[in-house]
Amino acid sequence: MVEKTFKITAESGLHARPATQLVNAASQFEADINLVFNGKSVNLKSIMGVMSLGVGQGAEVTVTSEGSDEDAALAAIEEVFKGGLGE
Protein backbone atom coordinates (compact mmCIF):
# COMPACT_ATOMS: atom_id res chain seq x y z
CA MET A 1 0.00 0.00 0.00
CA VAL A 2 1.15 3.51 -0.80
CA GLU A 3 -0.24 6.77 0.49
CA LYS A 4 0.27 10.50 0.14
CA THR A 5 -1.18 13.53 1.89
CA PHE A 6 -2.36 16.57 -0.05
CA LYS A 7 -3.46 20.04 1.04
CA ILE A 8 -6.49 21.40 -0.79
CA THR A 9 -5.64 24.85 -2.18
CA ALA A 10 -8.61 25.31 -4.52
CA GLU A 11 -10.80 28.13 -3.23
CA SER A 12 -14.00 26.09 -3.48
CA GLY A 13 -12.49 22.92 -2.01
CA LEU A 14 -13.41 19.50 -3.37
CA HIS A 15 -16.64 20.49 -5.11
CA ALA A 16 -18.28 18.61 -7.99
CA ARG A 17 -15.84 19.33 -10.85
CA PRO A 18 -12.58 18.46 -9.06
CA ALA A 19 -14.25 15.51 -7.35
CA THR A 20 -15.26 14.23 -10.79
CA GLN A 21 -11.68 14.66 -12.04
CA LEU A 22 -10.38 12.60 -9.12
CA VAL A 23 -12.99 9.88 -9.58
CA ASN A 24 -12.28 9.68 -13.33
CA ALA A 25 -8.54 9.35 -12.69
CA ALA A 26 -9.02 6.72 -9.98
CA SER A 27 -11.46 4.68 -12.07
CA GLN A 28 -8.77 3.93 -14.65
CA PHE A 29 -6.93 1.64 -12.22
CA GLU A 30 -7.48 -1.77 -10.66
CA ALA A 31 -6.07 -0.69 -7.28
CA ASP A 32 -8.32 0.06 -4.31
CA ILE A 33 -7.99 3.82 -3.89
CA ASN A 34 -9.38 5.65 -0.88
CA LEU A 35 -9.64 9.27 0.20
CA VAL A 36 -9.29 9.88 3.94
CA PHE A 37 -10.49 13.09 5.61
CA ASN A 38 -11.30 13.74 9.28
CA GLY A 39 -11.04 10.05 10.12
CA LYS A 40 -13.48 9.01 7.39
CA SER A 41 -12.35 6.92 4.44
CA VAL A 42 -14.28 6.71 1.15
CA ASN A 43 -13.71 4.93 -2.14
CA LEU A 44 -12.12 7.46 -4.51
CA LYS A 45 -13.98 5.80 -7.38
CA SER A 46 -17.31 6.95 -5.88
CA ILE A 47 -18.40 10.53 -6.64
CA MET A 48 -21.04 10.39 -3.90
CA GLY A 49 -18.47 9.18 -1.38
CA VAL A 50 -16.03 11.96 -2.24
CA MET A 51 -18.72 14.65 -2.16
CA SER A 52 -20.04 13.36 1.19
CA LEU A 53 -16.78 14.33 2.90
CA GLY A 54 -17.35 18.06 2.35
CA VAL A 55 -13.65 18.84 1.98
CA GLY A 56 -12.97 22.58 1.96
CA GLN A 57 -10.05 24.82 1.11
CA GLY A 58 -7.06 24.38 3.41
CA ALA A 59 -8.02 20.83 4.40
CA GLU A 60 -5.51 18.00 4.34
CA VAL A 61 -6.58 14.71 2.78
CA THR A 62 -4.73 11.43 2.44
CA VAL A 63 -5.01 9.19 -0.60
CA THR A 64 -4.22 5.50 -0.15
CA SER A 65 -3.76 3.05 -2.99
CA GLU A 66 -3.42 -0.72 -2.76
CA GLY A 67 -3.18 -3.21 -5.60
CA SER A 68 -1.18 -4.29 -8.61
CA ASP A 69 -1.07 -0.78 -10.11
CA GLU A 70 -1.02 1.19 -6.84
CA ASP A 71 2.01 3.34 -7.72
CA ALA A 72 0.67 4.37 -11.12
CA ALA A 73 -2.72 5.10 -9.57
CA LEU A 74 -1.25 7.35 -6.89
CA ALA A 75 0.87 9.15 -9.49
CA ALA A 76 -2.23 9.85 -11.60
CA ILE A 77 -4.14 11.17 -8.57
CA GLU A 78 -1.18 13.37 -7.68
CA GLU A 79 -1.28 14.89 -11.19
CA VAL A 80 -4.94 15.82 -10.68
CA PHE A 81 -4.07 17.55 -7.40
CA LYS A 82 -1.16 19.42 -8.99
CA GLY A 83 -3.49 20.57 -11.76
CA GLY A 84 -4.89 23.28 -9.49
CA LEU A 85 -6.66 21.37 -6.76
CA GLY A 86 -3.92 21.13 -4.17
CA GLU A 87 -0.33 20.45 -3.35
Steps between C-alpha positions, in 0.01 A plus 500: 500500500615851420361826629551873465355803675382804306390847609197636317585845361203546266281782629180296475651183647408158364177599326336312212744572214826413679333205671399372156858543375630294792239228454571480125874467564452237771256296291769425242684271743445159656641608838275575797533876542361683801474862608535561874380821667419565867526131584256396227613291205307479171557322171659753263314334213167615650391858424236486774757379752744778414231769508368371835826597671443873445870578463568874498792724415799456730404145599751217494393171344685172466472276196579131545546255216534123523524251216700392199511851350505697827803715412366603160161573655647725768712680240190570289309632803796720589490652149134593551587673828791687341267615223360771727323309773774476759859432582 
